[in-house]
Amino acid sequence: MGKEWAAVLADLPLFDGLSKRQLGKIAGLGVARRLPPLTSIVTKGDTGDAFFVIITGEAVVRRTGRRNVPLGPGDFFGEMALLDGAPRTATVEATSEVEVMLIPRSAFRKMLRSEPAIAVKMLETLAARLRATQSSPTS
């Protein structure tokens, strides 16, 4: 699944600008999980210990006081868990049978120690995205 998953990761904004080799390194950490409908994939308040990409099926993000957000193939969640491991801010539940690729935080952090160029590129991408959300037109 490595090359197949590398192609999936290449489409995600978090991994913009990474080389095929670097994407392959990250994809090699991926673990497939198949979950039945109505299964919680992650639960609000739990430790953020993995990043997820939906390969097949559908899920929904549930947050108290907010509208539910549907997810499908190619959608992802838990990207901040790769970096900080903070508690989950939402529950994500499978609404159909779902296959996900998950990347464990511990394996990702270990890989970053041996591949610091990936960390640098990801920081550049995150900084650019943050800057874009904070920029405002000048008058």
Wavefront OBJ file of the C-alpha trace (Angstrom):
o trace
v 0.000 0.000 0.000
v 3.017 2.325 0.305
v 2.932 3.858 -3.192
v -0.867 3.945 -3.205
v -0.920 5.695 0.164
v 1.867 8.076 -0.875
v -0.418 9.238 -3.705
v -3.225 9.827 -1.184
v -0.900 11.847 1.060
v 0.340 13.898 -1.910
v -3.175 15.359 -2.244
v -3.303 16.589 1.358
v -2.380 20.218 2.150
v -0.362 19.172 5.207
v 2.156 17.415 2.976
v 2.394 20.031 0.189
v 5.844 20.270 -1.304
v 7.191 16.955 -0.028
v 9.073 14.779 -2.504
v 7.833 11.345 -3.585
v 10.551 9.781 -1.451
v 9.465 11.779 1.600
v 5.792 10.939 1.002
v 6.793 7.292 0.714
v 8.516 7.466 4.102
v 5.359 8.830 5.711
v 3.091 6.403 3.841
v 5.248 3.538 5.105
v 4.089 4.398 8.617
v 0.442 3.970 7.638
v -1.744 1.275 9.140
v -5.062 0.204 7.594
v -8.131 -0.120 9.792
v -11.611 -1.199 8.729
v -14.393 -0.076 11.061
v -18.106 -0.910 11.079
v -20.843 1.741 10.971
v -21.531 3.711 14.174
v -18.015 3.139 15.502
v -16.176 6.077 17.066
v -12.898 6.510 15.215
v -11.736 9.151 17.706
v -13.481 10.542 20.763
v -13.416 14.112 22.040
v -11.068 14.436 24.997
v -8.966 11.377 24.159
v -5.249 11.809 23.571
v -4.409 12.743 19.992
v -2.215 9.791 19.094
v -2.767 9.421 15.328
v -3.623 11.140 12.055
v -6.364 9.613 9.861
v -7.256 9.617 6.169
v -10.537 8.101 5.014
v -9.859 5.659 2.181
v -13.395 4.308 1.700
v -16.720 4.921 3.381
v -18.152 7.876 5.257
v -17.891 9.406 8.703
v -19.085 12.479 10.549
v -17.342 14.984 12.812
v -19.433 15.770 15.890
v -18.744 18.808 18.098
v -21.043 20.102 20.793
v -22.866 23.230 19.682
v -21.721 22.955 16.071
v -23.114 21.495 12.906
v -21.958 17.956 12.069
v -19.403 17.796 9.263
v -19.567 14.836 6.865
v -16.322 13.173 5.746
v -15.654 10.851 2.828
v -12.795 9.317 0.846
v -9.752 11.595 0.787
v -10.854 13.588 3.821
v -8.520 13.640 6.811
v -8.510 14.565 10.490
v -6.186 14.540 13.458
v -3.293 16.292 11.719
v -2.522 18.357 14.806
v -2.163 15.113 16.771
v 0.955 14.357 14.744
v 2.544 17.481 16.160
v 1.241 18.038 19.675
v -0.668 15.005 20.970
v -3.215 17.288 22.654
v -6.687 15.976 23.520
v -9.114 15.510 20.631
v -11.447 18.462 20.077
v -14.203 16.426 18.398
v -15.617 12.956 18.018
v -15.448 11.337 14.579
v -17.862 8.466 14.004
v -18.150 6.083 11.060
v -21.555 6.416 9.396
v -20.897 3.474 7.046
v -18.218 0.820 6.962
v -15.009 2.838 6.777
v -11.455 2.018 5.853
v -8.942 4.496 7.216
v -5.217 4.883 6.979
v -3.843 5.966 10.312
v -0.380 7.256 11.021
v 0.617 6.814 14.662
v 2.095 9.903 16.308
v 4.931 7.937 17.934
v 6.093 6.463 14.616
v 5.752 9.828 12.863
v 7.863 11.624 15.474
v 10.533 8.909 15.314
v 10.642 9.250 11.521
v 10.998 13.056 11.800
v 14.079 12.645 13.970
v 15.760 10.686 11.167
v 14.299 12.880 8.374
v 14.472 16.483 9.633
v 13.993 17.865 6.103
v 10.403 16.601 6.247
v 9.826 18.521 9.478
v 11.277 21.692 7.969
v 9.078 21.423 4.854
v 5.966 20.764 6.946
v 6.733 23.778 9.159
v 7.071 25.951 6.052
v 3.718 24.678 4.753
v 1.993 25.238 8.098
v 3.477 28.732 8.418
v 2.304 29.650 4.911
v -1.203 28.374 5.659
v -1.326 30.262 8.971
v -0.048 33.427 7.312
v -2.740 33.135 4.613
v -5.498 32.878 7.235
v -4.175 35.896 9.122
v -3.501 38.187 6.193
v -5.965 40.935 5.454
v -6.215 43.304 2.521
v -4.455 46.595 3.029
v -6.243 49.810 2.277
l 1 2 3 4 5 6 7 8 9 10 11 12 13 14 15 16 17 18 19 20 21 22 23 24 25 26 27 28 29 30 31 32 33 34 35 36 37 38 39 40 41 42 43 44 45 46 47 48 49 50 51 52 53 54 55 56 57 58 59 60 61 62 63 64 65 66 67 68 69 70 71 72 73 74 75 76 77 78 79 80 81 82 83 84 85 86 87 88 89 90 91 92 93 94 95 96 97 98 99 100 101 102 103 104 105 106 107 108 109 110 111 112 113 114 115 116 117 118 119 120 121 122 123 124 125 126 127 128 129 130 131 132 133 134 135 136 137 138 139
